[in-house]
């Protein structure tokens, strides 16, 4: 940050030379950038709520256990004459945020993520879930969910163009809301006037049956004390 000129750079080299170079790149970009009149300065240190999002069992979950779970889903699909594809990942994601005004925060989080697509010649089904605790994922049940959808959507028929009532399941809704988050559910987009919610403060923008809120500490989601904002 040089006054109101901002420079951003990234690196995957964490040795001394790599860190020196990424700082130099960011400063060069800042010097050649136009001033950002809306930039309010870097945040100062303030209390951050603690959130327990680390599970040793997830960190230590071995590849053999993941392979066994994946083989179960593949076996279920083959028994129905279907094809299975997908991924099962476990690991640790570490977030660190620091600046020259006293912010110095670190939060490790474990994540287990499974997703699968089951297909026939003319249908497909999806199942998936994420959790900080790998033991909260019922991989065989998620596989059965995807297989059931693939079987029920076999032999599709054409319908005439028109308006039809549609019920979206949780997976579809989460993708839509995630997209809306990138398009405008954030303070910077609102402040810069590029959010679809600009000038909509305190006004209803959807059916009153719909409520959407953002709580990074909600244990029902992948909670984390720090984020990219």
C-alpha positions in Angstrom: 0.0 0.0 0.0 1.5 3.3 -1.1 -0.9 6.0 -0.1 -4.0 5.0 -2.0 -2.1 3.0 -4.6 -2.4 -0.8 -4.1 -0.2 -3.6 -5.5 -1.0 -7.3 -5.3 1.4 -10.1 -6.0 1.5 -13.8 -5.1 4.1 -16.5 -5.0 4.6 -20.2 -4.2 8.2 -19.6 -3.1 8.5 -19.2 0.7 12.3 -18.9 0.8 13.9 -15.5 1.5 14.6 -14.8 -2.1 11.0 -15.7 -3.1 9.5 -13.5 -0.4 11.8 -10.6 -1.3 10.8 -10.8 -5.0 7.0 -11.0 -4.3 7.2 -7.8 -2.2 9.2 -6.0 -4.9 6.6 -7.1 -7.5 3.7 -5.8 -5.4 5.5 -2.5 -4.8 6.2 -2.1 -8.5 2.5 -2.7 -9.3 1.4 -0.2 -6.7 3.7 2.5 -8.0 2.3 2.1 -11.5 -1.4 1.8 -10.4 -3.9 4.6 -10.3 -5.0 5.8 -6.9 -8.1 4.0 -5.4 -10.2 6.9 -3.9 -12.4 4.5 -2.0 -9.5 2.7 -0.2 -10.0 3.2 3.5 -6.6 1.9 4.7 -5.5 -1.4 6.2 -7.4 -2.7 9.2 -6.0 -2.3 12.7 -5.8 -5.3 15.1 -9.1 -6.2 16.8 -10.4 -9.2 18.7 -11.3 -12.2 16.6 -13.8 -14.9 17.7 -12.2 -18.2 18.2 -13.7 -21.1 16.2 -12.7 -24.8 16.6 -12.4 -26.1 13.1 -9.5 -28.5 13.4 -10.1 -32.3 13.7 -7.0 -34.5 14.1 -8.9 -37.5 12.8 -9.4 -35.6 9.5 -5.8 -34.5 9.3 -4.6 -38.1 9.8 -7.2 -39.8 7.6 -5.2 -42.1 5.4 -5.5 -42.6 1.7 -6.4 -46.3 2.2 -9.6 -45.3 4.0 -10.5 -42.9 1.2 -9.8 -45.7 -1.4 -12.1 -48.1 0.5 -14.9 -45.6 0.5 -14.5 -44.8 -3.2 -14.4 -48.5 -4.1 -17.7 -48.9 -2.3 -19.4 -46.3 -4.4 -17.9 -47.7 -7.6 -19.1 -51.1 -6.7 -22.7 -49.8 -6.0 -22.7 -48.1 -9.4 -21.3 -51.1 -11.3 -24.0 -53.4 -9.8 -26.6 -51.1 -11.4 -24.9 -50.9 -14.7 -23.8 -47.3 -14.1 -20.5 -45.5 -14.3 -19.0 -43.6 -11.4 -16.6 -40.6 -11.3 -15.7 -38.2 -8.5 -13.2 -37.2 -5.8 -12.6 -37.7 -2.1 -10.2 -35.3 -0.4 -9.1 -34.8 3.2 -6.5 -32.3 4.5 -5.7 -29.1 6.3 -6.1 -25.6 5.1 -4.1 -22.9 6.9 -5.1 -19.2 6.8 -2.7 -16.5 7.9 -3.5 -12.8 7.8 -0.9 -10.1 8.8 -0.3 -6.4 8.1 2.0 -3.7 9.4 -0.8 -2.2 11.6 -0.7 -5.0 14.1 -2.9 -7.7 12.6 -1.3 -11.1 12.9 -3.8 -14.0 12.8 -3.6 -17.7 12.0 -6.2 -20.4 11.8 -5.8 -24.0 10.6 -8.9 -25.8 9.5 -9.4 -29.4 8.5 -11.7 -30.2 5.5 -13.1 -33.4 4.2 -14.8 -33.2 0.8 -16.5 -35.9 -1.3 -18.4 -35.6 -4.5 -19.5 -38.1 -7.2 -21.3 -38.1 -10.5 -23.0 -41.3 -11.5 -24.0 -41.8 -15.1 -25.8 -44.1 -17.5 -26.1 -43.7 -21.3 -28.8 -41.1 -20.9 -28.9 -39.9 -17.3 -26.8 -38.6 -14.4 -27.0 -38.1 -10.7 -24.9 -36.1 -8.2 -24.0 -36.6 -4.6 -21.6 -34.7 -2.4 -20.9 -33.1 1.0 -18.1 -31.3 2.9 -17.3 -31.2 6.6 -14.4 -30.3 9.0 -14.8 -33.9 10.4 -14.4 -36.7 7.9 -16.5 -39.0 10.1 -19.5 -36.7 9.4 -19.4 -37.8 5.8 -21.5 -40.9 4.9 -19.8 -41.6 1.6 -21.8 -44.8 0.8 -25.0 -42.9 1.4 -23.9 -40.1 -0.8 -23.1 -42.7 -3.5 -26.6 -44.2 -3.2 -28.1 -40.7 -3.5 -26.3 -40.1 -6.8 -27.2 -43.6 -8.1 -30.8 -43.1 -7.2 -30.9 -39.9 -9.2 -29.2 -41.5 -12.2 -31.7 -44.3 -12.2 -34.8 -42.1 -11.8 -33.7 -39.8 -14.6 -33.2 -42.5 -17.1 -35.2 -42.4 -20.4 -35.8 -38.7 -20.5 -38.6 -37.3 -22.6 -38.9 -34.0 -24.5 -41.4 -31.4 -23.2 -42.8 -28.4 -24.9 -41.2 -25.0 -24.1 -43.1 -23.1 -21.4 -43.1 -22.2 -17.8 -43.0 -25.0 -15.3 -42.7 -25.1 -11.5 -39.2 -26.3 -10.5 -38.0 -27.5 -7.1 -34.2 -27.1 -6.6 -32.4 -29.4 -4.3 -29.8 -28.2 -1.8 -26.8 -28.8 -4.2 -28.3 -26.5 -6.9 -29.3 -23.8 -4.4 -25.8 -23.7 -2.9 -24.2 -23.2 -6.3 -26.6 -20.4 -7.1 -26.0 -18.6 -3.7 -22.2 -19.2 -4.1 -22.4 -17.4 -7.5 -24.4 -14.6 -6.0 -21.6 -14.2 -3.4 -19.1 -13.5 -6.1 -21.4 -11.2 -8.0 -22.4 -8.9 -5.1 -22.8 -10.3 -1.6 -19.8 -8.4 -0.3 -19.1 -5.0 1.1 -16.5 -4.0 -1.5 -18.8 -4.6 -4.4 -21.6 -2.7 -2.7 -19.3 0.2 -1.9 -18.0 0.3 -5.5 -21.5 0.3 -6.9 -21.1 -2.9 -8.9 -23.3 -5.2 -6.7 -26.8 -6.0 -7.8 -27.8 -5.0 -4.3 -26.6 -1.4 -4.8 -29.3 1.1 -3.7 -31.3 -1.9 -2.3 -30.4 -1.5 1.4 -33.4 -2.1 3.7 -35.5 -3.1 0.7 -37.0 -6.6 0.0 -35.3 -8.2 -3.0 -36.8 -11.7 -2.9 -39.8 -13.6 -1.8 -40.4 -13.1 1.9 -40.1 -16.9 2.4 -36.4 -16.6 1.5 -33.7 -15.6 4.0 -30.0 -15.6 3.2 -27.3 -14.7 5.8 -23.6 -14.9 6.0 -22.1 -16.2 9.3 -18.5 -17.4 9.0 -18.7 -18.8 12.6 -21.9 -21.0 11.9 -20.9 -24.6 12.7 -23.4 -25.9 10.2 -21.0 -24.7 7.5 -17.3 -24.8 7.0 -16.7 -22.2 9.7 -13.5 -20.2 9.9 -12.4 -17.3 12.0 -10.5 -15.7 9.1 -11.5 -15.3 5.4 -10.2 -13.6 2.3 -11.9 -10.3 3.0 
